[in-house]
Amino acid sequence: MAKRRRWLWIGAAVLLVVVLGMGGYYAWSIRHFVGAIQGGSADLPQWTGTERVNILMMGVDNRNHDPHPRSDTMVLVSVDPVTKTAQMFSIMRDTWYKIPGYGYEKINAGYAFGGPQLAVKTVEDFLQIPIHYYVVTDFVGFEKVVDAVGGVDLNVEKSMNYVDDGVYDIHLQAGYQHLDGAHALMYVRFRHDAESDFGRTQRQREFLLALANRLKAPSSIAKLPIILQAMEPYVRTNMNFGDMIRLAGLMRGVDISQVQTAQIPQNQDLLPENVDDQAVLIPHVAACRQTVHRMLGMADASTMTASASEDYYWNLYKDGGPAKPSTKVVAAPAPQPAPVPQPAPEPSTPAQESGNSSDQGTTAPTNHKSPTGNGGSSANDGKKNGNGQEQPGPAGGPEAGSGGTSGGGGTGGNDSPAPGTTDPKGSVDGKQVGTEKATSSASAQNFKPLHRAG
C-alpha cells in the first residue's frame, strides 16, 4: 500500500513538472512571438482592461515587395469586457476621406502614406472612436495562420474563378468544404462579380468568425506555439505580452455566434463617384458614425455629427450633383433647292477711257480675319468653351470663344470617361490610381472636382 502511494506521488510530481514545463514553454513562445512582431505604438490610447477595446486588423497586398502598400482589407473589431459581446466592421477600402496631412484620398491610402499608425489615426477620425491596437499581415501570413490551425470548414456560396498572376489565381467550387490556407485566401480575395468589394467584405467577415471559432478549439490551443511560430514573420502589431494574454482571456468568453457585423459605410450611406480618375465611395460621415456608435451601445449615437468639410462631398452629390456636361447636337442643314438657270448676259459696250479715270469696279474689302493661334483656334478664340457649350465670339472674328480645342479644358470639358464601372447594387470596380497629396481645406474651391460616375 505504501509502495502504491509512493508511485502515485511520483506520478503526480511528474505530471506537475510536465504541466509547469508546458506552461513555461507556452509563456516563452508567447513572449518570443510578441517581441518579434512589435510594430510600434506611437501615441495610441492605452487599454486598462475594464473598458471596451477596439482593434484594427489590416491586410496588405505586398506581392511586389512594395515598401508602401495600401491596406486593401480593414476590419475593426470591438469587444466589451463587461457584457462579453463583440462587433465587427468592414471599412470599405475605397471610402473617400481625409488622410491627416495628405488631404482627401481613399481611406486605404493612409497605410501607404504613414504605415499602421496613420491608418489607425485616419479611422479614429472617421468614426470618432479610440483604437487601442492594430494587427497587420499579408497574403503569405494569412495562409500560414490558416494552415497552422488545420484549415477552416466553410460554405462557399458560389463558384469563384479569376485569373490573376498565375500564383494567386482564384478557382473555387460552390459548396460546403474544408479550406486550407491557399483556398481560404481565394475565398476572402474574390471580388470579380456583380457584388464586387461589397460581397468580398461580407465573405471576409464570415471567414474571420469561422477562423475565430477554430482558434478557440482545444486542438488549436494545444498547438499555440506552432501557430505563433508560423505567424511570426508575417504579422506586425503594437500589442505587448500582457495585452495579448488579457485579450486571449477576454475572447474566450465571447460567443462568436452572437458577434454583430456590418459594412461601413452602409449602402444607404455611400455614393459611388469618380474623382481624380479613381472610383471612390463618398460616405455620409455623420451617418457612418451614428451606425458604429449605435451598434457599440454608445450614448452619443443619436447626436453624432460631422463637420461641413467632412460631409462636403456628400452634401454636394446626394441629390445627383451638378449636371453632367453634354455635347450640343447641331441638326444638319435642310437641303436647299437647286438654283434656277439664268439667261446669258447681253454683250456690253466697252467703257470710254479717259486719262483721269480709275477702276470703278473694284470689290469692297470684307471684315473677315484669319483665325489666330498656332494652327487653329487659340485659348481665347475657340467656338466652344471649356464645358463644351457654344457661345458667340467677340467682334472681329467668327471663331472666338473661351477654350476651343486647347487652353481652358478643350472641347470635352469635364466630361471624361470613368475609370471603373458601377453595377446596379452600387459596387465599384475601378483601378486604384493616384496617391497625390490633396488639400484638406474646408472651402469648396480647394476640394477636388468630382465627375459623375457613369
ZINOR-V122324 format. One record per backbone hydrogen bond with DSSP energy under -1.0 kcal/mol. NH is the residue of the N-H (numbers start at 1). CO is the residue of the C=O. E is the energy in kcal/mol with one decimal. If there is no record, write none. Layout:
NH|CO|E, NH|CO|E
This chain:
5|1|-2.3, 6|2|-2.0, 7|3|-1.8, 8|4|-2.0, 9|5|-2.4, 10|6|-2.2, 11|7|-2.7, 12|8|-2.6, 13|9|-2.4, 14|10|-2.5, 15|11|-2.4, 16|12|-2.4, 17|13|-2.4, 18|14|-2.5, 19|15|-2.9, 20|16|-3.2, 21|17|-2.8, 22|18|-3.1, 23|19|-3.1, 24|20|-2.8, 25|21|-2.6, 26|22|-2.9, 27|23|-2.7, 28|24|-2.8, 29|25|-2.5, 30|26|-2.4, 31|27|-2.6, 32|28|-2.8, 33|29|-2.5, 34|30|-3.0, 35|31|-2.4, 36|32|-1.7, 37|33|-1.4, 39|237|-2.6, 44|41|-1.0, 53|79|-2.5, 55|77|-3.2, 56|133|-2.7, 57|75|-3.3, 58|135|-3.0, 59|73|-2.0, 60|137|-2.2, 65|62|-1.7, 71|108|-1.6, 72|70|-1.3, 73|59|-1.8, 75|57|-2.9, 76|89|-2.9, 77|55|-3.1, 78|87|-2.6, 79|53|-2.5, 80|85|-2.7, 84|80|-1.7, 87|78|-2.4, 88|260|-2.7, 89|76|-2.7, 90|262|-2.4, 91|74|-2.7, 92|264|-2.7, 95|92|-1.7, 96|281|-2.8, 97|105|-2.5, 99|103|-3.2, 102|99|-2.9, 103|99|-1.6, 105|97|-2.2, 107|95|-2.5, 108|93|-1.4, 109|106|-2.2, 110|107|-1.3, 113|109|-2.4, 114|110|-2.2, 115|111|-2.4, 118|114|-1.2, 119|115|-1.9, 120|116|-2.6, 121|117|-2.3, 122|118|-2.4, 123|119|-2.0, 124|120|-2.6, 125|121|-2.3, 126|122|-2.3, 127|123|-2.5, 128|124|-2.0, 132|54|-1.7, 133|54|-1.7, 135|56|-2.1, 136|236|-2.7, 137|58|-1.9, 142|138|-2.3, 143|139|-2.2, 144|140|-2.4, 145|141|-2.2, 146|142|-2.1, 147|143|-2.5, 148|144|-2.2, 149|145|-1.5, 150|147|-1.0, 151|146|-2.7, 152|179|-2.2, 154|177|-2.8, 156|175|-2.4, 160|172|-2.4, 162|170|-2.6, 170|162|-3.3, 172|160|-2.8, 175|156|-3.1, 177|154|-2.6, 179|152|-3.2, 184|180|-2.6, 185|181|-2.0, 186|182|-1.5, 187|183|-2.0, 188|184|-2.1, 189|185|-1.4, 190|186|-1.7, 193|191|-1.2, 196|193|-1.0, 198|195|-1.6, 199|195|-1.1, 200|196|-1.7, 201|197|-2.3, 202|198|-1.3, 203|199|-2.1, 204|200|-2.4, 205|201|-2.0, 206|202|-2.0, 207|203|-2.7, 208|204|-2.4, 209|205|-1.8, 210|206|-1.9, 211|207|-2.8, 212|208|-2.2, 213|209|-2.0, 214|210|-1.8, 215|211|-2.4, 216|212|-1.4, 221|217|-1.9, 222|218|-2.1, 224|221|-1.4, 227|223|-2.4, 228|224|-2.7, 229|225|-2.1, 230|226|-2.0, 231|227|-1.9, 232|228|-2.0, 234|231|-2.1, 236|136|-2.1, 237|37|-2.5, 244|240|-2.3, 245|241|-2.0, 246|242|-2.4, 247|243|-2.7, 248|244|-2.3, 249|245|-2.1, 250|246|-2.2, 251|247|-2.7, 252|248|-1.3, 253|250|-1.2, 254|251|-1.3, 258|255|-1.8, 259|256|-1.5, 260|86|-1.8, 262|88|-1.8, 264|90|-3.1, 269|266|-2.3, 270|267|-1.1, 271|282|-1.6, 273|280|-2.3, 274|451|-1.6, 275|278|-2.2, 278|275|-1.6, 280|273|-2.5, 281|94|-2.4, 282|271|-3.0, 284|269|-2.5, 285|283|-1.2, 288|284|-2.3, 289|285|-2.2, 290|286|-2.1, 291|287|-2.3, 292|288|-2.2, 293|289|-2.7, 294|290|-2.2, 295|291|-2.2, 296|292|-1.8, 297|294|-1.4, 298|293|-2.8, 301|298|-1.4, 303|300|-1.1, 311|307|-1.8, 315|311|-2.6, 316|312|-1.9, 317|313|-2.1, 318|314|-1.8, 320|317|-1.7, 357|354|-1.3, 375|373|-1.2, 385|389|-2.6, 388|385|-2.0, 391|383|-1.4, 397|394|-1.1, 400|397|-1.1, 401|380|-1.2, 403|379|-1.8, 404|384|-3.4, 406|403|-1.4, 409|407|-2.2, 415|412|-2.1, 416|414|-2.1, 423|427|-1.3, 426|423|-2.6, 429|421|-1.7, 438|102|-3.9, 446|443|-1.2, 447|444|-1.3, 451|274|-3.0
